Amino acid sequence: MDPAAFAGLLHYIYTDSLADDCTAGRVVAAQHLLVAADRYGLDRLRVLCEARLCGWIDVQSVATTLALPERHQCAKLREACLRFLSWPDMLRAAMKTEGFGHLIASYPSVASDILDKVVSARVDDH
């Protein structure tokens, strides 16, 4: 387990809350903490991590964040990532990241979901 995730897990166990994390690696730490919460059956912590990650989606993190719902059943996080990618030019920018290539290689069905969401958003706009 990642040391930051372990520290976050301990913080949650003792305080029943997420630590305020303003570090540069906060997204990765929250992703690792979500995985740990799922592994150890800490459903409330998993929901808290999911909510926090929904608010931290950006071009650099969207692909790695979108991989999480595929493994850990995070419907809200999945929808937030797909909605982010449907915004004008976000998909194009995200496709240039290393994480996006890994996402599509690891979870090919996600490409179809992304395309469906982008097309649906374009149709709704017109």
Buried (B, 14 or more C-beta within 10 A) or exposed (E): EBEBBEBBBEBBEEEEEBBEBEEEEBBBBBBBBBBBBBEEEBEEBBBBBBBBBBEBBEBBBBBBBBBBBBEBEBEEBBEBBBBBBBEEEBBEBBBEBEBBEEBBEEBEEBEEBBEEBBEEBEEEEE
